[in-house]
Amino acid sequence: MTERVEFGSKAAADSFREEHESYLCSDDDRRLLTVAISSSAPEWVIEDATIEAAAGRDEHGDRLDDEQDVDGQLAAVEGARNEQCGQARDYCEDGEDDACEFLKEACGFDDDEIATLQEVDDPDDLPGEIYGALRQLWLRYQIGIADAKEAAAAINEIHIESGRSLVEFEELGDRELTETDIDW
């Protein structure tokens, strides 16, 4: 069954459409705020749409103007996405392919990071508490790297808009990241 999600602005709906084009229903109408998601789309795509759409509305469900509480919207989406990424990481480690795909597309993980997650650690090598702490630290590291890449790309987008030179980020492999380099 086609899932329909209404966004708070046309820009937010179109942004979601661009990011998840392969999961849109053939009858999706780009003129509308409501996005039609294919019934074959993974559950994480629908969850992502719901979160992004909710961020564009106030507590009463009214649409927000584009300039209203942008920071609050971004913080809400980021917090929800970090929580989703944490859960997806656990499922990916347990061999769930959809969760690994979510980590790539929504959390910015690359193939090497996914492969590292899928490596089988023998929990007998470490006591349970230490093994659990190690898993949590890897999660924090990978989310931190994804956040750093997004921040670097945003910095360079501002530099592009203001006619400045791109910044190379030594900590990210001396790359000049822009939004086209990031899997949003």
KANORDA-V715808 format. One record per pair of residues at least 12 apart in sequence whose C-alpha atoms are under 10 Angstrom apart, sorted by the first residue. I is the first residue (numbers start at 0). GAP is how many residues later the second one is. Records with the same first field share a line. If there is no record, write none. Layout:
I->GAP  GAP
This chain:
0->24  36  37  38  39
1->22  23  24  25  26  33  34  35  36  37  38  39
2->21  22  31  32  33  34  35  36  37  38  43  46
3->20  21  24  29  30  31  32  33  34  42  45  46
4->28  29  30  31  32  41  44  45  46  47  48  49
5->26  27  28  29  30  43  44  46  47  48  50  57
6->25  26  27  28  42  43  44  45  46  47  48  49  50  56  57
7->25  26  44  45  46  47  48  49  50  53  54  55  56  57  58
8->23  24  25  44  47  48  54  55  56  57
9->20  21  22  23  24  25  56
10->22  55
11->21  37  40  41  43  44  54
12->17  18  19  20  21  22  36  39  40  43
13->16  17  18  19  20  21
14->37  169
15->19  29  32  33  36  37  168
16->13  18  19  20  32
17->166
18->86  87  164  165
19->17  21  25  28  29  85  86  164
20->16
21->15  16  19
22->13  14  15  16  17  18  19  22  23
23->12  13  14  15  16  17  21
24->12  13  14  15  16
25->12
32->20
33->19
34->14  18
36->12
41->56  57  59  60
42->55  56  59
43->40  44  54  55  57  58  59  62
44->57  60  61
46->33  34  37
47->29  32  33  36  54  58
50->22  25  26  27  29  30
51->21  22  24  25  26  28  29
52->20  24
53->19  22  23
54->14  15  17  18  19  20  21  22  23  25
55->12  13  14  16  17  18  20  21
56->12  16
57->15
77->69
80->25  26
81->24  25  58  61  62  65
83->15  18  19  22  23
84->14  15  17  18  19  21  22  23  24  54  57  58
85->17  21  50  53  54  56  57
86->12  16  52
87->12  13  14  15  19
88->13  14  18  20  25  28  29  46  47  49  50  53  54
89->27  45  46  49
90->26  27
91->22  23  25  26
92->21  22  23  24  25  26  27  28  42
93->23  24  25  26
94->22  23  24  25
95->22
99->13  14  15  17  18
100->13
102->40  80
103->79  80
104->77  78  79
105->40  76  77  78
106->35  36  39  40  43  75  76  77
107->34  35  37  38  39  41  42  73  74  75  76
108->33  34  36  37  73  74
109->32  36  73
112->25  29
113->28
115->22
116->18  21  22
144->26  27
145->36  37
147->21  23  24
148->20  22  23  26  28  29  30  32  33  34
149->27  28  29  31  32  33  34
150->26  27  28
151->14  15  16  17  20  23  24  25  26  27  30
152->13  14  16  22  23  24  25  26  27  28  29
153->23  24  25  28
154->12  21  22  23  24
155->12  20  21  22  23
156->20  21  22  23
157->20
158->19
159->18
165->12
